[in-house]
Amino acid sequence: MSQETERACMRAANVSIAVNAALAAGKLAAGIIGRSGAMLSDAVHTLSDVLSTVVVIAGVKLAGRDDDEDHPYGHERFECVAAIILASMLFATGAGIGYSSVTSIIAGGGASEPPGVIALAAAGVSVIVKEWMYWYTRATAREVGSGALMADAWHHRSDALSSVGSFAGIFGARMGLGVLDPAAGVVICAFILKAAVDIFRDAAGKMTDHAAHKDVETEMRETILSDPDVVAVDELKTRVFGNRVYVDVDVSGDGGMTLVAAHAMAHRVHDMIETGFPAVKHCMVHVNPADAKGAGD
């Protein structure tokens, strides 16, 4: 992970912590003053976002460490580990909301005393702020290709959805329809669980060395073939390692070229791939004689 990428992740994470801390404090106060259990639960959910962002920071920091003797291919997968941890936290949050909502519906879902308008206002502000945090963090995650940061973005979205449920529940309670709160919670639970599963699948895929997208491999082949000394691309293998890509390529060249010329061609191919595709961390090039029997072996 480059220093620029790490700085972008840290900037987004610091913004997340600051906003969540302030928002959680405001929700807690609104829940107490407005006598709203839903808002108090929402405050606890927001506090969990602070913890999740700390996990992201730890993952990004570990992923950004230089290669060493024990990890010659780097530490990028630590970011995948952080994303998996966040997916688990997100799943647990969704399951908890779902369980609480279903239990409340079974119990009748009524409220003994209508919550105050301050709780309703706090829920509305939370929806706006958390949705903005989702789009801000999501944009940064896409820019730097961070799975852990994308997981944190979805945690913001889960909090926004939770606040929608709080708003509906508080509004319903004030209108005498307290059951709207747990009913909305069930819908929110489904959104959160889907996000958790998607994040987990993405992180697990990056942990198991799957190939890069076919379009990326096609573009790599075209780039390699642009070298005038490359006769053919005999084989191209890619594997995604965390948020980076490793490439192994066999190319054919004129069997009569000197070793120096073959080395120069291999070096050009290496540089074209690593320079033209920023996600590529390393490219290994093997040269075969195009006119020799068994070329490509």
LINURQUI-V969078 format. One line per field, one symbol per residue. burial: b if it has 16 or more other C-alpha atoms within 10 Angstrom, else e. Layout:
burial=???
This chain:
burial=beeebbeebbebbeebbebbbebbebbbbbbbebbbbbbbbbbebbbbbbebbbbbbbbbbbbbbeeeeeeeebbbbbbbbbbbbbbbbbbbbbbebbbebbebbeeebbbeebbbbbbbbbbbbbbebbbbbbebbbbbbeebbbbbbbbbbbbbbbbbbbbbbbbbbbbbbbeebbbbbbbbbbbbbbbbbebbbebbeebbbbbeeebbeeeebeebbeebbeeebbbbbbeeebbbbbbbbbbebbbbbbeeeeeeebeebbeebbebbbeeeebbbbbebbbbbbeeeebbe
